[in-house]
Amino acid sequence: MENNKELNKAFNDQGEAISPILPDEVKNFLIDIDGTICDDIPNEEPERMGTCLPYMDALKIVNKWYDEGHIITFFTSRTEEHRAVTEEWLKKHNFKWHGILMEKPRGGNYHWIDNHIVKATRFKGRFTDLVVKEKKIEVFK
C-alpha cells in the first residue's frame, strides 16, 4: 500500500526548509499489530501469525480512519522474515493500510523522541474513536 498524502512545506525560524508536514486534519497513525489488532503472538511462534483472528473493533476503527483520509502504518516487532505472513494476514482480514515498519524494538517501555508532535495512546483492550484527555507527560527542560 502507498501513502499519497499531500505534504505541506515547512520552514524554521530562519526561513530554511525543514521536513514537510501533513495537513492538520490528517493523522499519521502508527499501530502495533500483536496484542493491539490481534492476539499477542511472539516472534518465536510464527506459525500462529497467519491463523490468529483480528480484533473486530480494531479492524472497524482502523479502516474507518483509513477511509477518513488518515495514514495507517503498522509498526511491529515482527522481523523481516515475518513480513510476507503479516501482509497476507492483513489482506486476508481486509485491513486497509499504507505501510508496515518491521523490527520495532521488543520489550515495551517506549520513549519516542522526535522533532514533530507525537501523541501516544496506549491500547487497553478495545478500539474506539479517540477522545481528548489531559495527562502528565515528560518533556525536555
C-alpha positions as semicolon CSV with decimal commas, in nm:
position;residue;x (nm);y (nm);z (nm)
1;M;0,000;0,000;0,000
2;E;0,121;0,353;-0,055
3;N;0,092;0,693;0,111
4;N;-0,019;0,952;-0,147
5;K;-0,096;1,231;0,101
6;E;-0,006;1,588;0,010
7;L;0,266;1,729;0,235
8;N;0,285;2,098;0,320
9;K;0,615;2,282;0,301
10;A;0,753;2,386;0,640
11;F;1,023;2,632;0,744
12;N;1,223;2,702;1,059
13;D;1,260;3,044;1,227
14;Q;1,541;3,133;0,985
15;G;1,321;3,063;0,684
16;E;1,509;2,744;0,592
17;A;1,313;2,449;0,459
18;I;1,258;2,165;0,704
19;S;1,080;1,831;0,670
20;P;0,734;1,881;0,518
21;I;0,425;1,816;0,731
22;L;0,078;1,674;0,678
23;P;-0,227;1,899;0,689
24;D;-0,360;1,939;1,047
25;E;-0,670;1,730;0,974
26;V;-0,468;1,424;0,869
27;K;-0,329;1,194;1,138
28;N;-0,032;0,964;1,086
29;F;-0,132;0,652;1,283
30;L;0,143;0,409;1,384
31;I;-0,037;0,097;1,508
32;D;0,117;-0,209;1,668
33;I;-0,005;-0,548;1,549
34;D;0,045;-0,814;1,818
35;G;-0,168;-0,751;2,123
36;T;-0,330;-0,447;1,958
37;I;-0,517;-0,558;1,646
38;C;-0,494;-0,932;1,722
39;D;-0,374;-1,163;1,999
40;D;-0,015;-1,112;2,114
41;I;0,189;-1,358;1,905
42;P;0,561;-1,380;1,992
43;N;0,818;-1,399;1,711
44;E;0,920;-1,738;1,847
45;E;0,580;-1,880;1,736
46;P;0,545;-1,755;1,376
47;E;0,314;-2,044;1,283
48;R;0,037;-1,864;1,479
49;M;0,078;-1,536;1,286
50;G;-0,127;-1,649;0,987
51;T;-0,407;-1,815;1,183
52;C;-0,495;-1,571;1,462
53;L;-0,814;-1,368;1,431
54;P;-0,825;-0,988;1,423
55;Y;-0,995;-0,786;1,692
56;M;-1,309;-0,680;1,507
57;D;-1,327;-0,339;1,677
58;A;-0,969;-0,274;1,564
59;L;-1,050;-0,371;1,205
60;K;-1,354;-0,143;1,204
61;I;-1,178;0,163;1,351
62;V;-0,852;0,125;1,154
63;N;-1,045;0,100;0,826
64;K;-1,265;0,395;0,930
65;W;-0,954;0,608;0,992
66;Y;-0,813;0,500;0,655
67;D;-1,140;0,590;0,480
68;E;-1,139;0,929;0,656
69;G;-0,805;1,002;0,487
70;H;-0,564;0,932;0,771
71;I;-0,237;0,743;0,717
72;I;-0,222;0,393;0,861
73;T;0,119;0,240;0,920
74;F;0,158;-0,081;1,115
75;F;0,461;-0,083;1,344
76;T;0,561;-0,429;1,468
77;S;0,834;-0,621;1,647
78;R;0,792;-0,897;1,392
79;T;1,107;-0,948;1,188
80;E;1,155;-0,906;0,812
81;E;1,122;-1,282;0,773
82;H;0,763;-1,240;0,903
83;R;0,672;-0,965;0,654
84;A;0,503;-1,194;0,398
85;V;0,282;-1,375;0,651
86;T;0,197;-1,041;0,814
87;E;0,096;-0,873;0,488
88;E;-0,103;-1,181;0,381
89;W;-0,286;-1,181;0,716
90;L;-0,371;-0,809;0,690
91;K;-0,504;-0,859;0,335
92;K;-0,696;-1,175;0,428
93;H;-0,879;-0,983;0,703
94;N;-0,936;-0,674;0,485
95;F;-0,728;-0,426;0,683
96;K;-0,652;-0,106;0,491
97;W;-0,305;0,040;0,536
98;H;-0,032;0,245;0,375
99;G;0,283;0,085;0,517
100;I;0,439;-0,158;0,762
101;L;0,751;-0,093;0,969
102;M;0,909;-0,419;1,085
103;E;1,154;-0,491;1,368
104;K;1,028;-0,246;1,631
105;P;1,247;-0,298;1,939
106;R;1,098;-0,561;2,169
107;G;1,022;-0,514;2,535
108;G;0,795;-0,210;2,555
109;N;0,868;0,089;2,779
110;Y;0,895;0,303;2,466
111;H;1,003;0,665;2,486
112;W;0,973;0,833;2,148
113;I;1,184;1,145;2,083
114;D;1,103;1,334;1,764
115;N;1,110;1,688;1,626
116;H;0,742;1,651;1,531
117;I;0,442;1,633;1,762
118;V;0,391;1,279;1,890
119;K;0,066;1,170;2,052
120;A;0,070;0,828;2,214
121;T;-0,234;0,622;2,303
122;R;-0,190;0,302;2,499
123;F;-0,415;0,022;2,377
124;K;-0,612;-0,123;2,668
125;G;-0,819;-0,396;2,508
126;R;-1,074;-0,214;2,292
127;F;-1,057;0,006;1,981
128;T;-1,294;0,303;1,976
129;D;-1,289;0,652;1,837
130;L;-1,032;0,864;2,020
131;V;-1,128;1,119;2,285
132;V;-0,926;1,410;2,424
133;K;-0,799;1,383;2,783
134;E;-0,534;1,580;2,969
135;K;-0,241;1,379;3,105
136;K;0,101;1,448;3,252
137;I;0,390;1,393;3,010
138;E;0,767;1,405;3,027
139;V;0,930;1,689;2,831
140;F;1,280;1,831;2,783
141;K;1,380;2,116;3,018
